Amino acid sequence: MKVLGISGSPRSDATTAKLVREVLGAVECETEFISLAGKRIGSCIACLGCVETNICVLNDDMKALRQKIVDADAYVIGAANYYSTLNALAHCFLERFYQFRHREGKAVAGKLGVAVGVGGSTGDAVVQSIRTFFEYNQIECVGEVTAQGPACCFTCGYGETCKVGAIHNFFGPGTKITPEITPDLSKQPEKIEEAHVLGRNLSDRLKRFAAAT
Ligand SMILES: Cc1cc2nc3c(=O)[nH]c(=O)nc-3n(C[C@H](O)[C@H](O)[C@H](O)COP(=O)(O)O)c2cc1C
């Protein structure tokens, strides 16, 4: 049994990646973690080139990920909240699961999934979208976990004076950026514990599945 963890955030070692890794860390079987940061994955272009074979014909970094997706028994998919939905890279990655859906393709159907969402304020919209992707692909969602990550305004250099950024919006004008007010996963132990519980639940489900087959 193998669990594939994907962080769809363009920031390679930020909160989404960390939270996906926390779930994977509690999984008691083989795991692999992949960050999509820096990868070139375009959107589905509805060319229908995958209809006969269930293999996407587009030539980008999704090609190398396809076999890993097929080989995995479960997925921990994480994404960042960009404008109250999935960040585009994660969305493109999930759109490309379209290749698995034709003519009752069974590459991902019947497998298990965990949704991970991170936002400057909330990851709720993200996990909802990931759940929808799971449903369309007949992946059973075992659960979800969300956490708060630092909006770019904490590090852009203008956060304390910018009137349209997260610092003004969350804390009001005149707020100094300090480590105390900067969101970090390590300050959200309840979220880390939720991630561990999810990882254990996923393991239990996979073990029961393995025992029954
Ligand atoms: C283009 C862009 C749009 C964003 N929109 C939202 C948003 O609508 N809601 C929100 O809560 N956070 C928003 N954020 C903040 C990110 O969700 C936050 O920085 C989060 O920590 C990103 O995940 P990461 O740390 O794994 O990269 C946005 C960030 C960017 C770069």
The ligand as an SDF file (V2000), in Angstrom:
LIG
                    3D

 31 33  0  0  0  0  0  0  0  0999 V2000
   -2.4500   35.3310   -5.4540 C   0  0  0  0  0  0  0  0  0  0  0  0
   -2.8210   35.0380   -4.0190 C   0  0  0  0  0  0  0  0  0  0  0  0
   -4.1450   35.0630   -3.6410 C   0  0  0  0  0  0  0  0  0  0  0  0
   -4.5110   34.7580   -2.3150 C   0  0  0  0  0  0  0  0  0  0  0  0
   -5.8210   34.7710   -1.9660 N   0  0  0  0  0  0  0  0  0  0  0  0
   -6.1870   34.3950   -0.7100 C   0  0  0  0  0  0  0  0  0  0  0  0
   -7.5680   34.3180   -0.3470 C   0  0  0  0  0  0  0  0  0  0  0  0
   -8.4680   34.6050   -1.1270 O   0  0  0  0  0  0  0  0  0  0  0  0
   -7.8830   33.9040    0.9100 N   0  0  0  0  0  0  0  0  0  0  0  0
   -6.9190   33.5520    1.8260 C   0  0  0  0  0  0  0  0  0  0  0  0
   -7.2630   33.1470    2.9390 O   0  0  0  0  0  0  0  0  0  0  0  0
   -5.5950   33.6290    1.5200 N   0  0  0  0  0  0  0  0  0  0  0  0
   -5.2020   34.0260    0.2710 C   0  0  0  0  0  0  0  0  0  0  0  0
   -3.8780   34.0760   -0.0710 N   0  0  0  0  0  0  0  0  0  0  0  0
   -2.8570   33.7560    0.9560 C   0  0  0  0  0  0  0  0  0  0  0  0
   -2.3580   32.3130    0.8750 C   0  0  0  0  0  0  0  0  0  0  0  0
   -3.4280   31.4020    0.9250 O   0  0  0  0  0  0  0  0  0  0  0  0
   -1.4080   32.0510    2.0400 C   0  0  0  0  0  0  0  0  0  0  0  0
   -0.2230   32.7910    1.7960 O   0  0  0  0  0  0  0  0  0  0  0  0
   -1.0570   30.5980    2.2470 C   0  0  0  0  0  0  0  0  0  0  0  0
   -0.1330   30.5190    3.3120 O   0  0  0  0  0  0  0  0  0  0  0  0
   -0.5030   29.9570    0.9970 C   0  0  0  0  0  0  0  0  0  0  0  0
   -0.1240   28.6060    1.2370 O   0  0  0  0  0  0  0  0  0  0  0  0
    1.4450   28.2120    1.3140 P   0  0  0  0  0  0  0  0  0  0  0  0
    1.9310   28.8360    2.5910 O   0  0  0  0  0  0  0  0  0  0  0  0
    1.4560   26.7440    1.3600 O   0  0  0  0  0  0  0  0  0  0  0  0
    2.0850   28.7780    0.1030 O   0  0  0  0  0  0  0  0  0  0  0  0
   -3.4880   34.4180   -1.3610 C   0  0  0  0  0  0  0  0  0  0  0  0
   -2.1480   34.3930   -1.7700 C   0  0  0  0  0  0  0  0  0  0  0  0
   -1.7970   34.7010   -3.0780 C   0  0  0  0  0  0  0  0  0  0  0  0
   -0.3490   34.6490   -3.4990 C   0  0  0  0  0  0  0  0  0  0  0  0
  1  2  1  0
  2  3  1  0
  2 30  2  0
  3  4  2  0
  4  5  1  0
  4 28  1  0
  5  6  2  0
  6  7  1  0
  6 13  1  0
  7  8  2  0
  7  9  1  0
  9 10  1  0
 10 11  2  0
 10 12  1  0
 12 13  2  0
 13 14  1  0
 14 15  1  0
 14 28  1  0
 15 16  1  0
 16 17  1  0
 16 18  1  0
 18 19  1  0
 18 20  1  0
 20 21  1  0
 20 22  1  0
 22 23  1  0
 23 24  1  0
 24 25  2  0
 24 26  1  0
 24 27  1  0
 28 29  2  0
 29 30  1  0
 30 31  1  0
M  END
$$$$
